[in-house]
Amino acid sequence: MRGVGQEVRNGLRAAGYHEANPVTSMKANVGYFDAAARFTVGCVILGVGLHHESWWAAAVLVPILTGVSGFCLLHLPFHIDTTFTDLPPSPHGPE
């Protein structure tokens, strides 16, 4: 017996909708420099927060995780993508 979920997926496919691939749906939108800056600033705030025994130590999970993963959820609604900074410079100079 097929499950209801399978019937819904088949109906959506027939209507032209496709399932999002969980691996490719989280396309990296944080460039190398941006990720390094987030990670560095997060580590500095973590050190200061731990030194002063403050809650700031817990708040740095967001910049550190976005820096490590290369994906920022808040970039999605604003269509921000900083991965363009990862492109090598053109051999013909700036255009």
Order of alpha helices (4+ residues) and beta strands (2+ residues): alpha-alpha-alpha-alpha
